[in-house]
């Protein structure tokens, strides 16, 4: 059985190739009708949905946050289906519930893909606040956008709130990869210290026995940075 990541990957390749071919045909042909426009928009929609699904599937395959990844994959699929229905059946603007639901699904799909992507970062326990902050600001931005479309809010205060949240989302999106690199550097430093204490160089990869996440500490009492499971790693004399 193919993994969700591989399926999303092949969907992305197929849709990009199809979009490129249709674009070339449009340039070479004398006429480019509404049918061709629909086909191009459909392939673009599938490409964007595949990108979101790739982020969700990457978290799924990391064996961390499978529930979140599953929700993200479902949202990406539903959002793509709603957009494709809109492209081919052209619901009138009077069908407000349909358009609002479509916008809600698209916003939630993109937000969840973003969260899944940032969740791939392996952070030490002291940097866990960054991941929580990312969840809060990303879904807060999604909530504000949904609120705007649901109740047709166009006040200055709402646009300011969306702007502030967007800046915070951009900030955590930069900070988390940096903290990921710092966590890796700390791991290397701790491993070097352990190796020096042992009098020889050793290579260890310790994973949490509960959630399977690789840890940044090799020996002693360890607290998993993801599930907070506590366990002890000790080398017994041979």
ABEGO torsion letter per residue (X at the ends): XBBAAAAAAAAAAAAAAAAAAAAAAAAABABBBAAAAAAAAAAAAAAAAAAAAAAAAAAAAAGBGAAAAAAAAAAAAAAAAAAAAAAAAGBBAABAAAAAAAAAAAAAAAAAAAAAAAAABBBBAAAAAAAAAAAAAAAAAAAAAAAAAAAGBABAAAAAAAAAAAAAAAAAAAAAAAAAAAAAAAAAAAAAAAAAAAGBBBBBBBBBAAAGBBBABABEBBBBAAAGBBBBBBBBBX
